[in-house]
Amino acid sequence: MSEIEIKISELKDSPWRFKVISSKDFDNLVNVIETYGPHTINPILVTKIDGRYYIVDGHARRDAISVTGFNKARCVIAEWIRNLNDLRAWSFRLNRHGHYNPLELLRMVKEDINAFGSVEKVSEHYGVSSEYVENLLKLDMLDDAAKIMIDKVISIARKRYQFVLEQINTYHLSNIAELEPKQQIEVFEWLFHDIMYGPPNESLVSLPSIYEVIAEIEKHKSKSATVASKVVRNKYRSKEYAENVDHLEFRCSCGNKFHVDFSTGEVYEHVEEDNLIIRKKMEMINAVSDKVSEEAESKNQSKHGARSKKLHLNAR
């Protein structure tokens, strides 16, 4: 790969810019450039298509350099990217880590479904699992009002509540997308109420755990759209646990991720790497409670002694 200097004005955005960077991280990047100069940060990865330079990876670096008043940036040419289809695929591969807007990823995947014709071919093209692509495609079932709400929350979270961006992921949204439009809005308002209407102080913001998200989705799935009850805004401040879910994915206090299959009583430890999920059955666990609510009741007892047939779940 060859490195050259290119004028900031000549660097075009990739048509598939989906990565989200917080205002705090961006300000830190600007501070580094102002203090030490643009040559101290990584060069921007670009490609040349039809005589134009498109950014493959490094939009935030380009923007930060521009803000500080410099008119050129060090760039590396990705010579293996020869057309827009290549650019779309590599934009995803190089930017899928960290925080992103799932709705922008949906647009990318839909374009490639039309080009390749199947989920399997698209997943192979992007280097991810078919399940990941299928979950992204489910987002197309989200109501337009729900999509507007997601964009609003991402915009607010980027400026004030960076930790909220972790809740806006494909897994959560794909489950919510299966609800009726009215119920989608209710769940989103419940989930992100503090973000849209809450205090400016991040320490006062409350978000539900993965337990509560799944419980809320399951509750709405079991409702008729015509009898959906009003959501109580503050109820997620006290923990609630789902009783009717067939499985549960969570991260325990030790930092490991697990998958509980309530229909079979089996527990799997899984590692998520490059959007691929590898599950490993836990042979040492004999049984799991049929009801997650019973685990909450045994929480205090578990402090004094572990029960061999109980798994204490401490979701974040």
PABA-415874 format. One record per residue (C-alpha): residue in three letters; residue number from 1; x, y, z. Coordinates in pm, whole numbers, plus 50000, padded with zeros to 5 digits. Layout:
<pts>
(pt ALA, NUM, (X, Y, Z))
...
</pts>
This chain:
<pts>
(pt MET, 1, (50000, 50000, 50000))
(pt SER, 2, (50131, 50341, 49903))
(pt GLU, 3, (50103, 50647, 50129))
(pt ILE, 4, (50035, 50995, 49992))
(pt GLU, 5, (49903, 51330, 50112))
(pt ILE, 6, (49559, 51426, 49982))
(pt LYS, 7, (49368, 51751, 50022))
(pt ILE, 8, (49083, 51729, 50271))
(pt SER, 9, (48845, 51872, 50011))
(pt GLU, 10, (48916, 51578, 49779))
(pt LEU, 11, (48825, 51308, 50033))
(pt LYS, 12, (48470, 51188, 49975))
(pt ASP, 13, (48256, 51008, 50232))
(pt SER, 14, (48187, 50643, 50171))
(pt PRO, 15, (47819, 50604, 50071))
(pt TRP, 16, (47802, 50349, 50357))
(pt ARG, 17, (47918, 50544, 50660))
(pt PHE, 18, (47754, 50377, 50961))
(pt LYS, 19, (48007, 50393, 51244))
(pt VAL, 20, (47915, 50620, 51537))
(pt ILE, 21, (48180, 50802, 51742))
(pt SER, 22, (48092, 50990, 52060))
(pt SER, 23, (48149, 51363, 52089))
(pt LYS, 24, (48392, 51299, 52374))
(pt ASP, 25, (48609, 51068, 52164))
(pt PHE, 26, (48598, 51309, 51871))
(pt ASP, 27, (48704, 51601, 52093))
(pt ASN, 28, (48995, 51394, 52224))
(pt LEU, 29, (49103, 51324, 51866))
(pt VAL, 30, (49088, 51695, 51783))
(pt ASN, 31, (49296, 51774, 52092))
(pt VAL, 32, (49568, 51526, 51987))
(pt ILE, 33, (49588, 51678, 51640))
(pt GLU, 34, (49598, 52035, 51775))
(pt THR, 35, (49872, 51943, 52023))
(pt TYR, 36, (50095, 51713, 51822))
(pt GLY, 37, (49988, 51757, 51461))
(pt PRO, 38, (49800, 51536, 51210))
(pt HIS, 39, (50112, 51328, 51134))
(pt THR, 40, (50081, 51163, 51480))
(pt ILE, 41, (49754, 50983, 51404))
(pt ASN, 42, (49702, 50684, 51177))
(pt PRO, 43, (49670, 50761, 50806))
(pt ILE, 44, (49326, 50749, 50647))
(pt LEU, 45, (49249, 50446, 50432))
(pt VAL, 46, (49108, 50553, 50095))
(pt THR, 47, (49041, 50406, 49754))
(pt LYS, 48, (49022, 50568, 49412))
(pt ILE, 49, (48713, 50487, 49204))
(pt ASP, 50, (48628, 50670, 48882))
(pt GLY, 51, (48882, 50939, 48959))
(pt ARG, 52, (48750, 51012, 49311))
(pt TYR, 53, (48903, 50935, 49649))
(pt TYR, 54, (48655, 50762, 49883))
(pt ILE, 55, (48725, 50709, 50252))
(pt VAL, 56, (48716, 50343, 50347))
(pt ASP, 57, (48822, 50387, 50710))
(pt GLY, 58, (48894, 50717, 50883))
(pt HIS, 59, (48597, 50952, 50847))
(pt ALA, 60, (48639, 51084, 51202))
(pt ARG, 61, (49010, 51143, 51144))
(pt ARG, 62, (48932, 51341, 50828))
(pt ASP, 63, (48671, 51550, 51013))
(pt ALA, 64, (48904, 51615, 51308))
(pt ILE, 65, (49189, 51723, 51080))
(pt SER, 66, (48950, 51958, 50900))
(pt VAL, 67, (48829, 52111, 51228))
(pt THR, 68, (49184, 52190, 51336))
(pt GLY, 69, (49248, 52387, 51018))
(pt PHE, 70, (49486, 52155, 50833))
(pt ASN, 71, (49407, 52114, 50464))
(pt LYS, 72, (49586, 51786, 50392))
(pt ALA, 73, (49586, 51438, 50542))
(pt ARG, 74, (49814, 51136, 50518))
(pt CYS, 75, (49634, 50861, 50331))
(pt VAL, 76, (49698, 50501, 50236))
(pt ILE, 77, (49555, 50374, 49907))
(pt ALA, 78, (49359, 50048, 49927))
(pt GLU, 79, (49451, 49925, 49582))
(pt TRP, 80, (49250, 49604, 49618))
(pt ILE, 81, (48923, 49801, 49628))
(pt ARG, 82, (48831, 49862, 49265))
(pt ASN, 83, (48458, 49937, 49261))
(pt LEU, 84, (48163, 50040, 49481))
(pt ASN, 85, (48073, 49679, 49563))
(pt ASP, 86, (48422, 49626, 49703))
(pt LEU, 87, (48396, 49956, 49891))
(pt ARG, 88, (48067, 49854, 50053))
(pt ALA, 89, (48207, 49521, 50172))
(pt TRP, 90, (48532, 49665, 50307))
(pt SER, 91, (48356, 49957, 50472))
(pt PHE, 92, (48167, 49699, 50674))
(pt ARG, 93, (48464, 49474, 50750))
(pt LEU, 94, (48684, 49758, 50875))
(pt ASN, 95, (48420, 49954, 51068))
(pt ARG, 96, (48191, 49691, 51223))
(pt HIS, 97, (48367, 49703, 51561))
(pt GLY, 98, (48261, 49959, 51819))
(pt HIS, 99, (47938, 50157, 51798))
(pt TYR, 100, (47733, 50182, 51480))
(pt ASN, 101, (47390, 50267, 51344))
(pt PRO, 102, (47212, 49935, 51268))
(pt LEU, 103, (46974, 50108, 51027))
(pt GLU, 104, (47265, 50207, 50805))
(pt LEU, 105, (47386, 49847, 50812))
(pt LEU, 106, (47037, 49736, 50710))
(pt ARG, 107, (47057, 49955, 50400))
(pt MET, 108, (47393, 49802, 50307))
(pt VAL, 109, (47273, 49444, 50352))
(pt LYS, 110, (46955, 49502, 50151))
(pt GLU, 111, (47164, 49629, 49861))
(pt ASP, 112, (47379, 49317, 49872))
(pt ILE, 113, (47077, 49085, 49903))
(pt ASN, 114, (46962, 49228, 49571))
(pt ALA, 115, (47311, 49180, 49427))
(pt PHE, 116, (47390, 48831, 49558))
(pt GLY, 117, (47042, 48685, 49591))
(pt SER, 118, (47070, 48500, 49923))
(pt VAL, 119, (47152, 48547, 50292))
(pt GLU, 120, (47422, 48281, 50274))
(pt LYS, 121, (47611, 48455, 49993))
(pt VAL, 122, (47587, 48792, 50168))
(pt SER, 123, (47713, 48649, 50499))
(pt GLU, 124, (48008, 48493, 50317))
(pt HIS, 125, (48077, 48822, 50138))
(pt TYR, 126, (48088, 49014, 50467))
(pt GLY, 127, (48254, 48740, 50669))
(pt VAL, 128, (47973, 48710, 50927))
(pt SER, 129, (47716, 48446, 51025))
(pt SER, 130, (47386, 48399, 50842))
(pt GLU, 131, (47208, 48464, 51172))
(pt TYR, 132, (47368, 48808, 51191))
(pt VAL, 133, (47247, 48896, 50840))
(pt GLU, 134, (46897, 48761, 50912))
(pt ASN, 135, (46872, 48974, 51227))
(pt LEU, 136, (46973, 49280, 51029))
(pt LEU, 137, (46704, 49212, 50768))
(pt LYS, 138, (46442, 49192, 51044))
(pt LEU, 139, (46505, 49561, 51111))
(pt ASP, 140, (46318, 49634, 50789))
(pt MET, 141, (46000, 49544, 50982))
(pt LEU, 142, (46049, 49841, 51214))
(pt ASP, 143, (45786, 50111, 51183))
(pt ASP, 144, (45902, 50443, 51033))
(pt ALA, 145, (45826, 50618, 51362))
(pt ALA, 146, (46043, 50363, 51545))
(pt LYS, 147, (46330, 50422, 51301))
(pt ILE, 148, (46305, 50797, 51359))
(pt MET, 149, (46321, 50735, 51733))
(pt ILE, 150, (46632, 50518, 51694))
(pt ASP, 151, (46809, 50790, 51495))
(pt LYS, 152, (46712, 51045, 51760))
(pt VAL, 153, (46844, 50832, 52045))
(pt ILE, 154, (47173, 50769, 51861))
(pt SER, 155, (47214, 51142, 51802))
(pt ILE, 156, (47154, 51222, 52170))
(pt ALA, 157, (47366, 50932, 52298))
(pt ARG, 158, (47657, 51034, 52077))
(pt LYS, 159, (47665, 51373, 52248))
(pt ARG, 160, (47589, 51287, 52610))
(pt TYR, 161, (47542, 50918, 52686))
(pt GLN, 162, (47803, 50710, 52507))
(pt PHE, 163, (47723, 50398, 52712))
(pt VAL, 164, (47370, 50396, 52565))
(pt LEU, 165, (47511, 50312, 52222))
(pt GLU, 166, (47580, 49960, 52351))
(pt GLN, 167, (47205, 49905, 52394))
(pt ILE, 168, (47132, 49997, 52033))
(pt ASN, 169, (47240, 49671, 51877))
(pt THR, 170, (47106, 49439, 51611))
(pt TYR, 171, (46998, 49169, 51857))
(pt HIS, 172, (46772, 49399, 52061))
(pt LEU, 173, (46625, 49577, 51760))
(pt SER, 174, (46553, 49258, 51564))
(pt ASN, 175, (46340, 49127, 51852))
(pt ILE, 176, (46153, 49455, 51886))
(pt ALA, 177, (46092, 49459, 51509))
(pt GLU, 178, (45870, 49152, 51543))
(pt LEU, 179, (45615, 49351, 51746))
(pt GLU, 180, (45319, 49546, 51613))
(pt PRO, 181, (45409, 49910, 51523))
(pt LYS, 182, (45229, 50055, 51826))
(pt GLN, 183, (45405, 49812, 52056))
(pt GLN, 184, (45743, 49891, 51900))
(pt ILE, 185, (45698, 50255, 51999))
(pt GLU, 186, (45593, 50158, 52352))
(pt VAL, 187, (45902, 49944, 52402))
(pt PHE, 188, (46135, 50211, 52264))
(pt GLU, 189, (45979, 50481, 52480))
(pt TRP, 190, (46016, 50254, 52782))
(pt LEU, 191, (46372, 50154, 52695))
(pt PHE, 192, (46505, 50501, 52613))
(pt HIS, 193, (46274, 50724, 52816))
(pt ASP, 194, (46557, 50869, 53026))
(pt ILE, 195, (46763, 50940, 52716))
(pt MET, 196, (46493, 51132, 52532))
(pt TYR, 197, (46332, 51309, 52828))
(pt GLY, 198, (46567, 51252, 53122))
(pt PRO, 199, (46833, 51450, 53309))
(pt PRO, 200, (47145, 51590, 53142))
(pt ASN, 201, (47364, 51425, 53407))
(pt GLU, 202, (47473, 51085, 53278))
(pt SER, 203, (47500, 50940, 53630))
(pt LEU, 204, (47125, 50989, 53679))
(pt VAL, 205, (47027, 50802, 53363))
(pt SER, 206, (46881, 50454, 53405))
(pt LEU, 207, (46867, 50179, 53144))
(pt PRO, 208, (46702, 49838, 53178))
(pt SER, 209, (46910, 49521, 53185))
(pt ILE, 210, (46898, 49249, 52920))
(pt TYR, 211, (46654, 49064, 53149))
(pt GLU, 212, (46411, 49351, 53143))
(pt VAL, 213, (46446, 49413, 52769))
(pt ILE, 214, (46357, 49052, 52690))
(pt ALA, 215, (46076, 49053, 52947))
(pt GLU, 216, (45928, 49369, 52795))
(pt ILE, 217, (45946, 49230, 52441))
(pt GLU, 218, (45785, 48901, 52545))
(pt LYS, 219, (45512, 49084, 52732))
(pt HIS, 220, (45423, 49284, 52422))
(pt LYS, 221, (45438, 48978, 52199))
(pt SER, 222, (45176, 48810, 52415))
(pt LYS, 223, (44944, 49111, 52402))
(pt SER, 224, (44683, 49188, 52145))
(pt ALA, 225, (44765, 49516, 51975))
(pt THR, 226, (44419, 49645, 52063))
(pt VAL, 227, (44454, 49588, 52437))
(pt ALA, 228, (44814, 49697, 52488))
(pt SER, 229, (44838, 49859, 52827))
(pt LYS, 230, (45007, 50186, 52903))
(pt VAL, 231, (45376, 50153, 52981))
(pt VAL, 232, (45475, 50273, 53326))
(pt ARG, 233, (45780, 50488, 53273))
(pt ASN, 234, (45971, 50418, 53593))
(pt LYS, 235, (45908, 50048, 53640))
(pt TYR, 236, (46248, 49950, 53503))
(pt ARG, 237, (46414, 50107, 53805))
(pt SER, 238, (46328, 49791, 54000))
(pt LYS, 239, (46439, 49462, 53848))
(pt GLU, 240, (46185, 49234, 53678))
(pt TYR, 241, (46254, 48894, 53527))
(pt ALA, 242, (46097, 48711, 53237))
(pt GLU, 243, (45898, 48391, 53289))
(pt ASN, 244, (45785, 48306, 52938))
(pt VAL, 245, (46104, 48331, 52733))
(pt ASP, 246, (46241, 48016, 52573))
(pt HIS, 247, (46601, 48131, 52589))
(pt LEU, 248, (46817, 48404, 52735))
(pt GLU, 249, (47153, 48554, 52648))
(pt PHE, 250, (47338, 48751, 52914))
(pt ARG, 251, (47675, 48855, 53054))
(pt CYS, 252, (47742, 48750, 53412))
(pt SER, 253, (47944, 48941, 53671))
(pt CYS, 254, (48258, 48743, 53577))
(pt GLY, 255, (48248, 48901, 53231))
(pt ASN, 256, (48165, 48585, 53033))
(pt LYS, 257, (47863, 48558, 52804))
(pt PHE, 258, (47612, 48274, 52831))
(pt HIS, 259, (47308, 48135, 52651))
(pt VAL, 260, (47037, 47960, 52855))
(pt ASP, 261, (46790, 47732, 52673))
(pt PHE, 262, (46488, 47703, 52904))
(pt SER, 263, (46321, 47438, 52688))
(pt THR, 264, (46607, 47190, 52740))
(pt GLY, 265, (46763, 47323, 53059))
(pt GLU, 266, (47102, 47353, 52886))
(pt VAL, 267, (47351, 47635, 52934))
(pt TYR, 268, (47612, 47741, 52680))
(pt GLU, 269, (47906, 47972, 52718))
(pt HIS, 270, (47959, 48168, 52402))
(pt VAL, 271, (48232, 48387, 52264))
(pt GLU, 272, (48143, 48661, 52019))
(pt GLU, 273, (48427, 48742, 51782))
(pt ASP, 274, (48400, 48932, 51454))
(pt ASN, 275, (48022, 48894, 51473))
(pt LEU, 276, (48053, 48514, 51482))
(pt ILE, 277, (47907, 48334, 51784))
(pt ILE, 278, (48075, 48018, 51905))
(pt ARG, 279, (47876, 47829, 52168))
(pt LYS, 280, (48022, 47576, 52410))
(pt LYS, 281, (47791, 47357, 52618))
(pt MET, 282, (47858, 47371, 52990))
(pt GLU, 283, (47864, 47008, 53107))
(pt MET, 284, (47915, 47087, 53475))
(pt ILE, 285, (47581, 47259, 53520))
(pt ASN, 286, (47309, 47009, 53608))
(pt ALA, 287, (47001, 47221, 53589))
(pt VAL, 288, (46868, 47572, 53553))
(pt SER, 289, (46558, 47714, 53716))
(pt ASP, 290, (46246, 47698, 53504))
(pt LYS, 291, (46161, 48051, 53603))
(pt VAL, 292, (46409, 48334, 53606))
(pt SER, 293, (46201, 48502, 53876))
(pt GLU, 294, (46296, 48224, 54118))
(pt GLU, 295, (46660, 48318, 54067))
(pt ALA, 296, (46586, 48666, 54193))
(pt GLU, 297, (46435, 48519, 54512))
(pt SER, 298, (46745, 48308, 54573))
(pt LYS, 299, (46983, 48600, 54521))
(pt ASN, 300, (47024, 48674, 54889))
(pt GLN, 301, (47072, 48307, 54973))
(pt SER, 302, (47344, 48274, 54710))
(pt LYS, 303, (47555, 48527, 54896))
(pt HIS, 304, (47598, 48276, 55178))
(pt GLY, 305, (47626, 47957, 54976))
(pt ALA, 306, (47600, 47855, 54612))
(pt ARG, 307, (47324, 47613, 54521))
(pt SER, 308, (47438, 47344, 54280))
(pt LYS, 309, (47118, 47348, 54077))
(pt LYS, 310, (47081, 47722, 54051))
(pt LEU, 311, (47264, 47962, 53823))
(pt HIS, 312, (47283, 48314, 53957))
(pt LEU, 313, (47239, 48557, 53674))
(pt ASN, 314, (47367, 48906, 53711))
(pt ALA, 315, (47291, 49079, 53381))
(pt ARG, 316, (47426, 49409, 53287))
</pts>
